[in-house]
Amino acid sequence: MRNWTQTVTAKVLGVGVLALLMLIPLAQVQSLVTERQAMRETAVTQIAQGWGGQQILGGPVLAIPGTRNVLLADNQATRDVATTDVVLPDDLQTEVSMQVQSRRYGIYAAPVYLSTVHVTARFLPEDVEQAKRASTSQWKVDKAELRFLLSDLRGLRSAVLRIDGKPARFASSAERMGGLSSVVVPVPLDSPDGKPIDVDIQMELAGTEAMQVLPLGRSSDVAIKAPWGDPSFIGAALPVEREIRPEYFSARWHASDLNRSYGQYWEYADAGIGQVLGTSAFGVQLYQPVDIYQRSERSVKYGLLFIGMTFVVFFLFEVLKRMRVHPVQYLLIGAALATFYVLLLALSEQIGFAPAYLAAASAVVLIVGGYAASVLRARRAGLLLGGALALVYALLYGLVAAEQYALLAGAFALLAAVALLMYLTRRIDWYGYAPVSAQRSDPATMERS
């Protein structure tokens, strides 16, 4: 009677255990991809520190300081506290034209932009008057100022400001609003003419990867265009109009005060306003579709499947050729297959994903095919296994390069692989090493087994 450890069933179980052992190096590769991706994010942060980060453009607002008399905790005395009331523009128009380039930090690169921004805003005297009546503070209208909100002032290259057609100049300020920095200019409100305040701002603004705009006007219109073919529209609103071509995109947004969760005026000390301001922003991100780390991560996710498929092909040669292959030899093949992902990641950071994939796959196919030819003592077997592995890597590339249809393609590929394996193993006697046809020719075979 044959030892059970020499049966095909035992061999299948052993090959399965070896395939599961390959989860260990695959997990290490996955950790390596995550680590390199974190290093890229650090590099992007370093680029942003010297160029300008992701920008949130708040536009101009009126800030009116004042005082309020409050009762102290002992209910015995009062004191005056400083307050600031904020009034938003009635109409806010923002036009952005971005020039995109790539900046590097070491081996890592990130898209950055230098944009020309044109902002026009109009403040109505009735809005100011209504805010004054609703306020519980004593305004200092002669101390009012215009604040322009911006997330990263390091990216502000230049700004030309006109108020009611007259040139003015911003000054730096330590004041923040809703997490945004600001530059300010005095705009006294003690004029008796009661005319609207028209603001016109032209600036050069630098940033990294993304730009968003806050809809601070009662009516806000935003237009952004850039020579970038893969925009990702982000934030609280999608554009009402957009045109996307391989070489550029343009988009336009419209929002009103009915689309946001704050009104035309509020008190600066209101903590709730600061929390909801950022949630109303919308804009565009310079999206990089399926970058090298996303593709490497997808490749590793399919790693166990493809290592298992290669083991199965190797196992079929072993069974059908009635040969003995040692578990160590399976592990060596698995190690070569796992090395593919490390080599792919390392090369793709230097020469790009597609050339790196071709080089890494070619190297592994040659190594595994040559090793199989030697172990199985048949050049034809090595060529077949190498060809099958090349086909697997071609399929894997299609899966990781696809973005929207990767899951669908992967499901059909998996179904086809299972069907092919069922077809190839339909005549194998899983209680022995002989195909079913051979067993039928010798009725005593089943009795001996």
Secondary structure by P-SEA (a helix, b strand, c coil): cccccccaaaaaaaaaaaaaaaaaaaaaaaaaaaaaaaaaaaaaaaaaaacccbbbbbcbbbbbbbbbbbbcccccbbbbbbbbbbbbbcbbbbbbbbbbbbbbcccbbbbbbbbbbbbbbbbbaaaaaaaaaacccccccccbbbbbbbcccccccbbbbbcccbbbbbbbcccccccccbbbbbbbcccccbbbbbbbbbbbbbbccbbbbbccccbbbbbbbccccbbbbbccccccccccccccccbbbbbcccccccccccccccaaaaaacccccccccccccccaaaaaaaaaaaaaaaaaaaaaaaaaaaaaacccccaaaaaaaaaaaaaaaaaaaaaaaccccaaaaaaaaaaaaaaaaaaaaaaaccaaaaaaaaaaaaaaaaaaaaaaacccaaaaaaaaaaaaaaaaaaaaaccccccccccaaaaaacccccccc
